[in-house]
Amino acid sequence: MTAYLIQSRLETTDEAELDTYSALARPTLAGHPVTPLVVYGDQLTLEGEPSEGVVIFAFPSKAEALAWYQSPDYAAAREHRAKGARYQVTLVEGLWWRTML
């Protein structure tokens, strides 16, 4: 079942750390079956607190998403993300809506 990894940046605390994170994180996606669906596009908060930006990646399975997220290379990048901003990260399994019709 498709798994979606959703990263919401809630508050930036150190822009330089986020720049380091971005430089380190991008190459970690190579070799993983990931499809970027949303990468900091224009957004409109309809309910709840607004976020500064959202990223949504689709993986073929929860196991594939965790293989990337828990990889040593991405773990090293995540340290800079944690120093640079507050994030909420959610992994959710689900069906793409067309498969339900």
C-alpha positions in Angstrom: 0.0 0.0 0.0 1.3 3.5 -0.8 2.8 5.4 2.1 2.9 9.2 2.2 5.6 11.0 4.2 4.4 14.5 5.1 6.8 17.0 6.5 5.4 20.3 7.8 7.8 23.0 8.7 6.3 24.8 11.6 8.9 27.4 12.5 12.4 28.2 11.2 15.0 28.8 13.9 18.3 28.8 12.0 18.3 29.3 8.2 21.9 28.2 7.8 21.1 24.8 9.4 18.2 24.4 7.0 20.5 25.2 4.1 22.8 22.5 5.3 19.9 20.1 5.7 18.7 20.8 2.1 22.2 20.2 0.7 22.5 16.9 2.6 19.0 15.6 2.3 18.5 15.8 -1.5 21.1 13.2 -2.4 19.7 10.7 0.1 16.7 10.2 -2.1 18.7 8.6 -4.8 18.2 4.9 -5.0 14.9 5.0 -3.1 11.5 4.6 -4.8 10.1 8.0 -4.0 7.8 10.3 -5.9 7.7 13.9 -4.7 4.1 15.1 -4.8 4.4 18.5 -3.0 7.6 20.4 -2.3 6.8 23.8 -0.6 4.1 24.8 -3.0 1.7 27.6 -2.4 -0.6 26.8 0.5 -3.7 28.1 2.3 -4.3 27.0 5.8 -8.0 26.2 6.2 -7.9 25.0 9.8 -5.4 24.9 12.6 -2.1 26.7 12.9 -0.3 27.6 9.6 2.9 25.9 8.7 5.7 27.6 6.8 5.8 24.9 4.2 4.8 21.3 3.4 6.6 18.4 1.6 4.8 15.2 0.6 6.6 12.2 -0.7 4.9 9.0 -1.9 6.6 5.6 -1.4 5.4 2.2 -2.6 5.1 1.1 1.0 5.7 2.0 4.6 8.8 -0.2 4.7 10.3 1.7 1.7 9.5 5.1 3.4 11.1 4.0 6.6 14.2 2.6 4.8 14.9 6.1 3.5 13.9 8.0 6.6 15.9 5.7 8.9 18.9 5.5 6.6 22.2 6.7 8.0 22.6 9.4 5.4 19.2 10.9 6.0 19.6 10.6 9.8 22.7 12.8 9.5 20.7 15.3 7.4 17.8 15.2 9.9 20.2 16.5 12.7 20.5 19.8 10.8 16.8 19.9 10.1 16.2 19.7 13.9 18.7 22.4 14.6 17.2 24.7 11.9 13.4 24.4 12.4 10.5 22.8 14.2 8.9 20.2 12.0 6.0 17.7 12.3 6.6 14.6 10.2 3.9 12.0 9.6 3.9 8.7 7.7 0.5 7.6 6.6 -0.6 4.6 4.5 -3.5 5.1 2.2 -5.1 4.6 -1.2 -4.9 7.1 -3.9 -8.4 8.4 -4.4 -8.9 7.0 -7.9 -8.3 3.5 -6.6 -11.4 3.9 -4.5 -13.7 4.7 -7.4 
